[in-house]
Amino acid sequence: MLVEDIVAKKNGLTEYEWADLVEKYHLDVSPDTLRKAGVGVMLADAVMRGEGDNFVKEQTLRDLRNEVMAYRRSDARRTELANAIERAAKAMPDLRGEYEAGVSEAENKVESKAESKELVLALGDFHFGADIEVRGLRGEKMNVYNSDVFVHRLLQVAMQTELILEKEKIATMNIFLVGDLIDGMLRQSQLTRLEYGIVDQVMKLGEHLALWLKHLARFGTQIKVYAVSGNHSEVRPLRAKSREFEDENLERIVIWYLKARLDGIDNVEICSDCERRKLVEVCGYKFMLMHGDSISGKTLTDLARDSINLYGEPIDYFVVGHLHNDAEFSVGTSPDGHSTIVRVPSLCGIDKYAQSLERGACPGATAMVIENGYGRRCVYPIKVK
């Protein structure tokens, strides 16, 4: 009968396989299921014969013995693995001399780099000459901007910059002016918001910047100033279109004035060329300065990639303004890492045009520590009120 055959199979007293038993008794189960049920069948058979307690004890001892043997095998494998790792480690050559030489070389490189970092201070979109008052949904003042506020914010930038220079122990600073330094007069609607006419904007801004740079230079920091032209400072005679007379830009006068005005200050260097684009190298890294206004519907990413392709120059950082808010994104790779667009905030802050587009950002500037052999070590966002 089935029970006897199962007991005989579990005790190894028959040549039947589990599949043979399934077929013999026409069972609706798999051979593996019948095998697993065999333990229960043996227990039931033992109970019927009055041997249940002995069977349970034997089965328990067998299971315990199997667990002990499995643990011993596992422990033996772990021990052998540990011994194999130890033997392999001891067989390796001594690395102490090579490691110590590498550490010494790295320390020398760090010491050589200590004096090879400079600060980049990027700012723009002053829109000097504009008289702006932007109110919020409840009539509160979101932004007030005029020539007095401009001077106040410029001094805040100077104060925060001096703290960065002192903290980072930096002796050289590169100032990037990325356009729209004056508000200009591109359209008639600007007449209602101008504090000064165009000529006065140029003259007054030039003097304010000269005094500001002289203030920054008093600590002996070596200052280099680079500038690119924006769209608001364009001269558009005969109803010319944007960038049609590219060289007719009033910001060139501002920079020319700064160079002449600060001629006697040894630690201030003004790069007199104020063009649409400017390539500047800082600590071995290439910076492309541009205002960032679009041309023929091109995006800022398009402009950056086109510059790399046109001039065949790998650019590490594109520093741009125009959109009045800070942002950063990559446009490819350079020999030293990512080719990155760094968009800097405006000093004037939100105006009514930005408000009409439901856009706005806090006024400020961007400072970056650039280190030779590393690139941009850190960024200091400068916020002003």
JOQUIWO-V425241 format. One record per residue. N is the residue number from 1. PSI is psi in radians with two decimals (999 if undefined). NEAR is the number of other ideal C-beta (glycine too) atoms within 12 Angstrom. Layout:
<<N & PSI & NEAR> <N & PSI & NEAR>>
This chain:
<<1 & 2.96 & 12> <2 & -0.79 & 22> <3 & -0.75 & 24> <4 & -0.72 & 20> <5 & -0.68 & 28> <6 & -0.79 & 34> <7 & -0.73 & 29> <8 & -0.70 & 20> <9 & -0.77 & 29> <10 & -0.55 & 30> <11 & 0.03 & 18> <12 & 0.52 & 10> <13 & 0.23 & 12> <14 & 2.71 & 18> <15 & -0.02 & 10> <16 & 2.47 & 25> <17 & 2.86 & 16> <18 & -0.61 & 25> <19 & -0.61 & 18> <20 & -0.66 & 17> <21 & -0.68 & 33> <22 & -0.76 & 24> <23 & -0.69 & 17> <24 & -0.73 & 19> <25 & 0.16 & 20> <26 & 0.83 & 9> <27 & 2.53 & 20> <28 & 0.84 & 9> <29 & 2.86 & 20> <30 & 2.77 & 15> <31 & -0.66 & 22> <32 & -0.67 & 14> <33 & -0.71 & 16> <34 & -0.69 & 30> <35 & -0.78 & 23> <36 & -0.57 & 16> <37 & -0.21 & 25> <38 & -0.62 & 30> <39 & -0.77 & 24> <40 & -0.67 & 21> <41 & -0.76 & 27> <42 & -0.71 & 31> <43 & -0.78 & 26> <44 & -0.70 & 20> <45 & -0.69 & 25> <46 & -0.68 & 24> <47 & -0.73 & 17> <48 & -0.54 & 15> <49 & 0.04 & 16> <50 & 0.33 & 10> <51 & 0.37 & 18> <52 & -0.77 & 17> <53 & -0.76 & 14> <54 & -0.65 & 16> <55 & -0.79 & 26> <56 & -0.74 & 19> <57 & -0.79 & 15> <58 & -0.72 & 20> <59 & -0.68 & 22> <60 & -0.76 & 16> <61 & -0.69 & 14> <62 & -0.76 & 17> <63 & -0.72 & 15> <64 & -0.71 & 14> <65 & -0.72 & 14> <66 & -0.70 & 14> <67 & -0.72 & 14> <68 & -0.75 & 14> <69 & -0.68 & 14> <70 & -0.70 & 14> <71 & -0.73 & 14> <72 & -0.72 & 14> <73 & -0.74 & 14> <74 & -0.73 & 14> <75 & -0.63 & 14> <76 & -0.69 & 14> <77 & -0.73 & 14> <78 & -0.73 & 14> <79 & -0.75 & 14> <80 & -0.68 & 14> <81 & -0.76 & 14> <82 & -0.72 & 14> <83 & -0.67 & 14> <84 & -0.71 & 14> <85 & -0.73 & 14> <86 & -0.72 & 13> <87 & -0.72 & 12> <88 & -0.70 & 11> <89 & -0.71 & 13> <90 & -0.45 & 11> <91 & -0.24 & 10> <92 & 2.63 & 12> <93 & 2.77 & 10> <94 & 2.17 & 11> <95 & -0.03 & 12> <96 & -0.75 & 11> <97 & -0.76 & 11> <98 & -0.71 & 13> <99 & -0.79 & 13> <100 & -0.63 & 13> <101 & -0.69 & 13> <102 & -0.72 & 14> <103 & -0.77 & 15> <104 & -0.72 & 14> <105 & -0.73 & 14> <106 & -0.70 & 15> <107 & -0.68 & 14> <108 & -0.68 & 13> <109 & -0.71 & 17> <110 & -0.75 & 18> <111 & -0.67 & 12> <112 & -0.47 & 15> <113 & -0.29 & 22> <114 & -0.59 & 19> <115 & 0.11 & 16> <116 & 0.81 & 24> <117 & 2.56 & 33> <118 & 2.84 & 39> <119 & 2.40 & 42> <120 & 2.17 & 48> <121 & 1.93 & 45> <122 & 2.22 & 50> <123 & 2.78 & 48> <124 & -2.91 & 48> <125 & 0.90 & 48> <126 & -0.69 & 50> <127 & 0.76 & 48> <128 & 2.40 & 47> <129 & -0.27 & 37> <130 & 2.52 & 43> <131 & 1.77 & 27> <132 & 2.39 & 37> <133 & 2.03 & 24> <134 & 2.23 & 27> <135 & 2.64 & 15> <136 & -2.91 & 13> <137 & -0.50 & 8> <138 & 0.24 & 7> <139 & 0.03 & 9> <140 & 2.67 & 11> <141 & 2.01 & 16> <142 & -0.59 & 23> <143 & 2.30 & 32> <144 & 2.23 & 24> <145 & 2.26 & 37> <146 & -2.96 & 26> <147 & -0.62 & 30> <148 & -0.75 & 16> <149 & -0.68 & 28> <150 & -0.85 & 39> <151 & -0.73 & 25> <152 & -0.77 & 21> <153 & -0.64 & 37> <154 & -0.66 & 37> <155 & -0.58 & 22> <156 & -0.72 & 24> <157 & -0.75 & 41> <158 & -0.78 & 35> <159 & -0.81 & 20> <160 & -0.61 & 28> <161 & -0.72 & 40> <162 & -0.65 & 28> <163 & -0.68 & 18> <164 & -0.77 & 32> <165 & -0.71 & 32> <166 & -0.75 & 17> <167 & -0.75 & 15> <168 & -0.10 & 27> <169 & 0.90 & 17> <170 & 2.36 & 36> <171 & -0.22 & 21> <172 & 2.32 & 29> <173 & 2.34 & 39> <174 & 2.08 & 41> <175 & 2.13 & 45> <176 & 2.05 & 42> <177 & 1.99 & 49> <178 & 0.60 & 49> <179 & 2.95 & 47> <180 & 0.81 & 44> <181 & -0.51 & 47> <182 & 2.81 & 49> <183 & -0.45 & 46> <184 & -2.70 & 39> <185 & 1.41 & 28> <186 & -0.50 & 28> <187 & 2.77 & 18> <188 & -0.51 & 9> <189 & -0.34 & 15> <190 & -0.33 & 26> <191 & -0.52 & 18> <192 & -0.17 & 15> <193 & 0.17 & 25> <194 & 2.32 & 28> <195 & -0.57 & 28> <196 & 2.76 & 27> <197 & 3.02 & 18> <198 & -0.76 & 31> <199 & -0.78 & 19> <200 & -0.60 & 21> <201 & -0.81 & 35> <202 & -0.83 & 33> <203 & -0.85 & 22> <204 & -0.71 & 29> <205 & -0.74 & 43> <206 & -0.75 & 33> <207 & -0.72 & 23> <208 & -0.78 & 35> <209 & -0.63 & 41> <210 & -0.78 & 30> <211 & -0.68 & 23> <212 & -0.78 & 37> <213 & -0.66 & 36> <214 & -0.65 & 25> <215 & -0.78 & 24> <216 & -0.55 & 34> <217 & -0.16 & 29> <218 & -0.32 & 17> <219 & -0.01 & 20> <220 & 0.04 & 18> <221 & 2.36 & 33> <222 & 2.11 & 22> <223 & 2.25 & 39> <224 & 2.26 & 32> <225 & 2.22 & 40> <226 & 2.53 & 39> <227 & 2.60 & 49> <228 & 2.76 & 42> <229 & 2.61 & 43> <230 & -3.04 & 43> <231 & -0.48 & 38> <232 & -0.39 & 41> <233 & 0.14 & 45> <234 & 2.60 & 33> <235 & 2.15 & 29> <236 & 1.39 & 23> <237 & 2.68 & 10> <238 & 0.65 & 9> <239 & 0.68 & 11> <240 & 2.75 & 14> <241 & 2.96 & 15> <242 & 2.35 & 26> <243 & 0.19 & 25> <244 & -0.67 & 17> <245 & 1.38 & 20> <246 & -0.61 & 25> <247 & -0.23 & 18> <248 & 1.36 & 22> <249 & 2.23 & 36> <250 & -0.33 & 40> <251 & -0.40 & 47> <252 & -0.60 & 33> <253 & -0.71 & 30> <254 & -0.82 & 42> <255 & -0.69 & 37> <256 & -0.73 & 23> <257 & -0.76 & 28> <258 & -0.73 & 37> <259 & -0.73 & 28> <260 & -0.69 & 17> <261 & -0.59 & 27> <262 & 0.35 & 30> <263 & -0.54 & 16> <264 & 0.00 & 12> <265 & 1.96 & 25> <266 & -0.59 & 13> <267 & 0.30 & 22> <268 & 2.15 & 33> <269 & 2.12 & 24> <270 & 2.12 & 32> <271 & 1.93 & 26> <272 & -0.36 & 23> <273 & 2.15 & 23> <274 & 1.55 & 36> <275 & -3.03 & 26> <276 & -0.64 & 34> <277 & 2.65 & 34> <278 & 2.30 & 35> <279 & 2.16 & 29> <280 & 2.41 & 37> <281 & 2.24 & 23> <282 & 2.08 & 36> <283 & 0.63 & 30> <284 & 0.03 & 22> <285 & 2.49 & 37> <286 & 2.23 & 29> <287 & 2.29 & 42> <288 & 2.07 & 42> <289 & 2.32 & 45> <290 & 2.72 & 45> <291 & -0.70 & 45> <292 & 0.11 & 41> <293 & 2.51 & 32> <294 & 2.73 & 21> <295 & 2.16 & 23> <296 & 0.69 & 12> <297 & 0.11 & 9> <298 & 2.55 & 16> <299 & 2.97 & 20> <300 & -0.64 & 31> <301 & -0.71 & 23> <302 & -0.79 & 20> <303 & -0.73 & 30> <304 & -0.84 & 39> <305 & -0.66 & 23> <306 & -0.64 & 25> <307 & -0.73 & 34> <308 & -0.76 & 26> <309 & -0.71 & 16> <310 & -0.81 & 14> <311 & -0.15 & 16> <312 & 0.46 & 11> <313 & 2.19 & 22> <314 & 2.07 & 28> <315 & 2.26 & 41> <316 & -0.74 & 37> <317 & 2.28 & 43> <318 & 2.15 & 48> <319 & 2.05 & 50> <320 & 2.83 & 50> <321 & -2.24 & 45> <322 & -0.83 & 36> <323 & 0.00 & 32> <324 & 0.21 & 42> <325 & 2.68 & 27> <326 & 2.49 & 34> <327 & 2.95 & 23> <328 & 2.39 & 25> <329 & 2.72 & 19> <330 & 2.58 & 20> <331 & 0.21 & 30> <332 & -2.73 & 22> <333 & 2.77 & 15> <334 & 2.99 & 25> <335 & -0.43 & 15> <336 & 0.27 & 22> <337 & -2.48 & 18> <338 & 2.55 & 23> <339 & 1.96 & 31> <340 & 2.39 & 32> <341 & 2.14 & 38> <342 & 1.91 & 42> <343 & 2.21 & 33> <344 & 2.66 & 47> <345 & 3.01 & 38> <346 & 2.77 & 48> <347 & -0.41 & 52> <348 & -0.45 & 47> <349 & -2.85 & 37> <350 & 2.43 & 34> <351 & -3.11 & 33> <352 & -0.52 & 25> <353 & -0.79 & 25> <354 & -0.65 & 28> <355 & -0.65 & 21> <356 & -0.43 & 12> <357 & 0.10 & 14> <358 & 0.67 & 8> <359 & 2.72 & 17> <360 & 2.71 & 25> <361 & 2.77 & 28> <362 & 2.55 & 23> <363 & 2.66 & 41> <364 & -2.80 & 33> <365 & 3.08 & 43> <366 & 2.23 & 42> <367 & 2.41 & 40> <368 & 2.34 & 42> <369 & 2.10 & 33> <370 & 2.24 & 39> <371 & 2.38 & 30> <372 & 2.25 & 24> <373 & -0.09 & 19> <374 & -0.68 & 23> <375 & -2.47 & 31> <376 & 1.94 & 32> <377 & -0.73 & 26> <378 & 2.90 & 20> <379 & 2.36 & 25> <380 & 1.81 & 29> <381 & 2.25 & 27> <382 & 2.05 & 33> <383 & 2.42 & 20> <384 & 2.89 & 31> <385 & 999 & 19>>
